[in-house]
């Protein structure tokens, strides 16, 4: 039995996976999440703030201690959109190495799409023609996978945090902000729509915090239950209705929705809008939410315990 830890340093949150692996199979998994928002105001300034970097370094220390207590032989730590795009990423990477002793692997868009695909398709038997969408805080990855091999992937700078900061000026969200968001997404994803116009996926899988939050609201969860979240099917009617409900609310009203964390209440409408936009663009009628994501994918790709 091999014990591994993986940390995903995302734009909105930092997540930890503690796992036990035996014969190429996850025999135990524990996940935790902290809202650290390292990408806050990054779209405007181009820099991670000192405050955001400090908050994230302290969160890494917390996850490092938990990993060591778990008995992890290795700790993999990856960073995605926010760190990837920031002007001062080398400063942050140095600080983490100097203070914590861990090396951050900054994934490019293709690598982020790859580990997401590896995680999302792990354990699936029918993976002939699978679409995976990962709406994060700073970016969105779309992958077409045929038998667990990437046939097409793309990463675009459209995430729940980024689009909220750039286009949402009030809550409730007014029509003009939605119009501006839609026009921005149309420009960003125009080439993707052309490339995938003839693709007919057998299954569409959604991973990441936006997707799991929609599923948690669907189940009206008071306590997050990953087993119940996994393989939740959400159709377009529900996603449309949830978006309209949330965009018409102020922040205080959103706090009362079961399944929605307060720390995500400001950004979830734009996250849902991106998924809604992609489903329409790709003629997808329903998505299956997966709890298996890039954390599992990192372990699968880099641990050496999976063939």
C-alpha positions as CSV (number, residue, x, y, z in Angstrom):
1,X,0.0,0.0,0.0
2,X,1.3,3.4,-1.0
3,X,0.2,6.7,0.5
4,X,0.3,9.8,-1.7
5,X,-0.8,13.4,-1.2
6,X,-1.7,15.9,-4.0
7,X,-2.4,19.6,-3.6
8,X,-4.2,21.6,-6.3
9,X,-3.5,25.3,-6.1
10,X,-6.4,26.8,-8.0
11,X,-7.5,30.3,-8.7
12,X,-10.4,30.2,-6.2
13,X,-9.5,27.4,-3.8
14,X,-6.8,25.0,-2.7
15,X,-7.6,21.3,-2.5
16,X,-5.9,18.4,-0.9
17,X,-6.2,14.7,-1.8
18,X,-4.8,12.1,0.6
19,X,-5.0,8.6,-1.0
20,X,-3.9,5.0,-0.6
21,X,-3.0,3.1,-3.7
22,X,-2.7,-0.6,-4.2
23,X,-2.2,-2.4,-7.5
24,X,-3.1,0.7,-9.6
25,X,-6.3,1.4,-7.7
26,X,-7.3,4.0,-5.2
27,X,-8.3,2.1,-2.1
28,X,-8.8,5.2,0.1
29,X,-9.4,8.8,-0.7
30,X,-9.8,11.9,1.5
31,X,-10.4,15.3,0.1
32,X,-10.3,18.7,1.7
33,X,-10.7,22.3,0.5
34,X,-9.8,25.8,1.6
35,X,-11.0,28.9,-0.1
36,X,-7.7,30.8,-0.7
37,X,-8.5,32.8,-3.9
38,X,-4.9,33.4,-5.1
39,X,-6.3,34.8,-8.3
40,X,-8.2,37.7,-6.7
41,X,-7.8,40.9,-8.8
42,X,-5.2,39.1,-11.0
43,X,-7.1,39.9,-14.1
44,X,-6.8,43.6,-13.5
45,X,-3.3,43.8,-12.0
46,X,-1.5,40.8,-13.6
47,X,0.1,40.1,-10.2
48,X,-0.7,37.8,-7.2
49,X,-1.0,40.1,-4.2
50,X,1.2,39.8,-1.2
51,X,-1.8,39.1,0.9
52,X,-3.0,36.3,-1.4
53,X,0.4,34.7,-1.6
54,X,0.7,34.7,2.2
55,X,-2.7,33.2,2.6
56,X,-1.9,30.4,0.2
57,X,1.5,29.7,1.7
58,X,-0.1,29.3,5.1
59,X,-2.7,27.0,3.5
60,X,0.0,24.9,1.9
61,X,1.6,24.5,5.3
62,X,-1.7,23.2,6.8
63,X,-2.0,20.7,4.0
64,X,1.6,19.7,4.3
65,X,1.1,18.8,8.0
66,X,-2.0,16.8,7.2
67,X,-0.1,15.0,4.5
68,X,2.7,14.1,6.8
69,X,0.3,13.0,9.5
70,X,-1.4,10.8,7.0
71,X,1.9,9.2,6.2
72,X,2.2,10.3,2.6
73,X,5.5,9.2,1.0
74,X,5.2,12.0,-1.6
75,X,3.4,15.3,-1.9
76,X,2.7,16.6,-5.4
77,X,1.6,20.2,-5.6
78,X,0.3,21.7,-8.9
79,X,-0.7,25.2,-9.8
80,X,-3.0,26.2,-12.6
81,X,-4.4,29.4,-14.2
82,X,-3.7,32.1,-11.6
83,X,-0.1,31.2,-10.9
84,X,0.4,30.3,-14.6
85,X,-0.7,33.7,-15.7
86,X,0.8,35.9,-13.0
87,X,3.8,38.1,-13.6
88,X,5.3,37.3,-10.2
89,X,4.9,33.5,-10.3
90,X,8.6,32.9,-9.9
91,X,8.5,34.9,-6.7
92,X,5.7,32.9,-5.3
93,X,7.3,29.5,-6.3
94,X,10.5,30.6,-4.6
95,X,8.7,31.6,-1.4
96,X,6.9,28.2,-1.2
97,X,10.1,26.3,-1.8
98,X,12.0,28.5,0.8
99,X,9.3,28.4,3.5
100,X,7.7,25.0,3.0
101,X,10.2,23.0,1.1
102,X,7.9,21.9,-1.7
103,X,8.3,22.3,-5.4
104,X,5.3,23.6,-7.3
105,X,4.7,22.2,-10.7
106,X,2.9,24.9,-12.8
107,X,0.8,23.1,-15.4
108,X,0.3,24.6,-18.8
109,X,-3.2,24.5,-20.4
110,X,-2.6,21.1,-22.1
111,X,-1.2,19.5,-18.9
112,X,-4.2,20.8,-16.9
113,X,-6.5,19.3,-19.5
114,X,-4.6,16.0,-19.5
115,X,-4.7,15.5,-15.7
116,X,-8.4,16.5,-15.6
117,X,-9.1,13.9,-18.3
118,X,-7.1,11.2,-16.5
119,X,-9.0,11.8,-13.3
120,X,-12.5,12.2,-14.8
121,X,-12.2,8.9,-16.8
122,X,-10.5,6.9,-14.1
123,X,-12.7,3.9,-13.3
124,X,-15.0,4.4,-16.3
125,X,-15.4,1.3,-18.6
126,X,-17.1,3.1,-21.6
127,X,-14.8,5.9,-22.6
128,X,-15.0,5.7,-26.4
129,X,-16.0,9.4,-27.1
130,X,-16.0,11.5,-23.9
131,X,-16.3,15.3,-23.5
132,X,-14.8,16.7,-20.3
133,X,-15.3,20.3,-19.3
134,X,-13.5,21.8,-16.3
135,X,-14.7,25.3,-15.3
136,X,-12.3,26.6,-12.8
137,X,-11.7,30.0,-11.2
138,X,-9.4,31.4,-13.8
139,X,-9.7,29.1,-16.8
140,X,-11.8,26.5,-18.5
141,X,-10.5,23.3,-20.1
142,X,-12.4,21.4,-22.7
143,X,-11.2,17.9,-23.7
144,X,-12.4,15.4,-26.2
145,X,-11.2,12.0,-25.1
146,X,-11.3,8.7,-27.1
147,X,-10.5,5.6,-25.1
148,X,-8.7,7.8,-22.4
149,X,-6.5,9.4,-25.1
150,X,-6.9,13.1,-25.9
151,X,-8.1,13.8,-29.4
152,X,-8.5,17.5,-28.8
153,X,-8.0,19.8,-25.8
154,X,-8.0,23.6,-25.2
155,X,-7.6,25.9,-22.3
156,X,-9.3,29.3,-22.3
157,X,-9.0,32.2,-19.8
158,X,-12.6,32.1,-18.8
159,X,-13.3,31.1,-15.2
160,X,-15.8,31.9,-12.5
161,X,-13.5,34.3,-10.6
162,X,-12.1,35.9,-13.8
163,X,-15.5,36.5,-15.5
164,X,-17.0,37.8,-12.2
165,X,-14.3,40.3,-11.7
166,X,-14.3,41.5,-15.3
167,X,-18.0,41.6,-16.1
168,X,-20.2,41.5,-13.0
169,X,-20.9,45.0,-11.6
170,X,-23.8,44.3,-9.3
171,X,-25.8,41.7,-7.5
172,X,-28.5,40.9,-8.7
173,X,-26.7,40.6,-12.0
174,X,-28.2,42.9,-14.7
175,X,-28.9,42.0,-18.3
176,X,-26.0,44.1,-19.6
177,X,-23.4,42.3,-17.6
178,X,-24.8,39.0,-18.9
179,X,-24.7,40.3,-22.5
180,X,-21.1,41.4,-22.1
181,X,-20.1,38.0,-20.6
182,X,-21.8,36.1,-23.5
183,X,-20.0,38.3,-26.1
184,X,-16.7,37.7,-24.4
185,X,-17.3,33.9,-24.3
186,X,-18.3,33.9,-27.9
187,X,-15.0,35.5,-28.9
188,X,-13.0,33.2,-26.7
189,X,-14.6,30.0,-27.8
190,X,-15.3,30.7,-31.4
191,X,-12.5,28.4,-32.7
192,X,-13.6,25.7,-30.3
193,X,-17.2,25.8,-31.6
194,X,-15.9,25.4,-35.2
195,X,-13.5,22.6,-34.2
196,X,-16.0,20.5,-32.3
197,X,-19.1,21.2,-34.5
198,X,-19.1,17.6,-35.9
199,X,-18.3,15.9,-32.6
200,X,-21.0,13.8,-31.0
201,X,-19.8,12.8,-27.5
202,X,-21.3,9.7,-26.0
203,X,-20.9,11.3,-22.5
204,X,-20.2,14.8,-21.2
205,X,-18.4,15.0,-17.8
206,X,-18.1,18.1,-15.8
207,X,-15.4,18.5,-13.1
208,X,-14.2,21.3,-10.9
209,X,-15.7,23.4,-8.2
210,X,-18.5,25.0,-10.3
211,X,-19.9,21.6,-11.4
212,X,-19.7,20.0,-7.9
213,X,-21.4,23.1,-6.4
214,X,-24.3,22.9,-8.9
215,X,-24.6,19.2,-7.9
216,X,-24.5,20.1,-4.2
217,X,-27.3,22.7,-4.7
218,X,-29.3,20.1,-6.8
219,X,-29.2,17.7,-3.8
220,X,-29.8,20.6,-1.3
221,X,-26.8,19.4,0.7
222,X,-26.2,20.8,4.2
223,X,-23.1,18.7,4.6
224,X,-21.0,18.0,1.5
225,X,-21.1,14.3,0.5
226,X,-18.7,13.4,-2.3
227,X,-20.3,10.0,-2.9
228,X,-23.6,11.6,-3.6
229,X,-22.1,14.3,-5.8
230,X,-20.3,11.7,-8.0
231,X,-22.2,10.8,-11.1
232,X,-25.0,13.3,-10.5
233,X,-26.7,14.0,-13.8
234,X,-27.8,17.6,-14.5
235,X,-29.8,18.6,-17.5
236,X,-30.0,21.9,-19.3
237,X,-33.3,22.9,-17.8
238,X,-32.0,22.6,-14.3
239,X,-28.8,24.6,-15.1
240,X,-30.8,27.3,-16.8
241,X,-33.2,27.6,-13.9
242,X,-30.4,27.7,-11.3
243,X,-28.6,30.4,-13.2
244,X,-31.7,32.6,-13.4
245,X,-32.4,32.0,-9.7
246,X,-28.9,33.0,-8.6
247,X,-28.5,36.0,-10.9
248,X,-31.7,37.5,-9.6
249,X,-30.5,37.3,-6.0
250,X,-28.4,39.5,-3.9
251,X,-25.4,38.1,-1.9
252,X,-27.3,37.7,1.3
253,X,-30.1,35.7,-0.3
254,X,-27.6,33.4,-1.9
255,X,-26.1,32.6,1.5
256,X,-29.4,30.7,2.3
257,X,-29.2,28.3,-0.6
258,X,-28.4,24.8,0.6
259,X,-25.3,23.3,-1.0
260,X,-23.7,26.7,-1.8
261,X,-20.7,27.7,0.2
262,X,-20.7,31.4,1.3
263,X,-17.2,31.8,-0.1
264,X,-18.4,30.8,-3.6
265,X,-21.7,32.8,-3.6
266,X,-20.2,35.8,-5.5
267,X,-18.7,33.8,-8.3
268,X,-21.1,30.8,-8.8
269,X,-23.5,32.6,-11.2
270,X,-20.7,33.2,-13.7
271,X,-19.4,29.6,-13.3
272,X,-22.8,28.3,-14.1
273,X,-23.2,30.7,-17.0
274,X,-19.9,29.3,-18.5
275,X,-21.2,25.7,-18.3
276,X,-24.6,26.8,-19.7
277,X,-22.8,28.6,-22.6
278,X,-20.6,25.5,-23.3
279,X,-23.5,23.1,-23.2
280,X,-25.5,25.3,-25.7
281,X,-22.4,25.7,-28.0
282,X,-21.7,22.0,-28.0
283,X,-25.3,20.8,-28.2
284,X,-24.9,18.9,-24.9
285,X,-28.3,18.2,-23.2
286,X,-26.9,16.9,-19.9
287,X,-23.7,16.6,-17.9
288,X,-22.5,14.0,-15.5
289,X,-20.6,15.6,-12.5
290,X,-17.5,13.7,-11.4
291,X,-15.8,13.9,-8.1
292,X,-12.7,12.4,-9.8
293,X,-10.8,15.3,-11.3
294,X,-7.3,16.7,-11.7
295,X,-6.2,15.7,-8.2
296,X,-6.7,12.0,-9.1
297,X,-5.2,12.8,-12.5
298,X,-2.0,14.2,-10.9
299,X,-1.5,11.0,-8.9
300,X,-2.2,8.8,-11.9
301,X,0.2,10.7,-14.1
302,X,3.1,11.5,-11.7
303,X,3.1,8.8,-9.0
304,X,4.3,5.9,-11.1
305,X,1.8,3.6,-9.4
306,X,-0.7,3.5,-12.4
307,X,0.2,1.8,-15.7
